[in-house]
Amino acid sequence: MTNRIGLAAGMAMATLLASMPAAAQDARHPAIAEYGAISPLDNTANRPAPDDDMRVLFEISADGKGPGGANSSLEKVARYLNLLASAGNTPEAGDVKVIIHGPATPLVLADPAYRERFGSANPNTGMIAALQGAGVDIHVCGQALAGNDIVPDAVNPAVTVDLSAITTLVLLQRQGWPVISD
């Protein structure tokens, strides 16, 4: 029953998007096309100003799969950038960082390694490329790679291997980076 409801909701959203003019669809993705759709809202509270420092570190450890199999927490990073863009705020390259560890670790696999392990292309590859293109620094925990039997050579080249998520979190928080965890 739940799957039918989810399917019906997805079909309704697809119908709604297809009926929207192209400009309205662009408003849903002002920074990252295809990922992190938002609902543009005017006259709302707590809108960042164009010059606000909105740097942040996203901690992704959940293996939550969204539509199309991509990681739903990684999608949240794209949504954040789209929300900022809708308010006229564009972070500098490197002002948004991601550290991936735990059960989410395999999302950083390059397509050949992902295909070998799971039998299909990595559904996160396009989003990783889009985020990197928008200046997001994506990192993965080296300890989690080892724990998941992933060699660094199997990692998407857009992703940086860190010593550990723990050290990354401590170092960046000591430098004043706010953290959003999934």
Secondary structure, DSSP 8 states (H G I E B T S, - for coil): -HHHHHHHHHHHHHHHHHHS-HHHHHHH-SSSTTSS-----SS-SS---TT----EEEEE----B-GGG-BHHHHHHHHHHHHHHHTT----TTSEEEEE-GGGGGGGB-HHHHHHHHSS--TTHHHHHHHHHTT-EEEEEHHHHHHTT--GGGB-TTEEEES-HHHHHHHHHHTT--EEE-
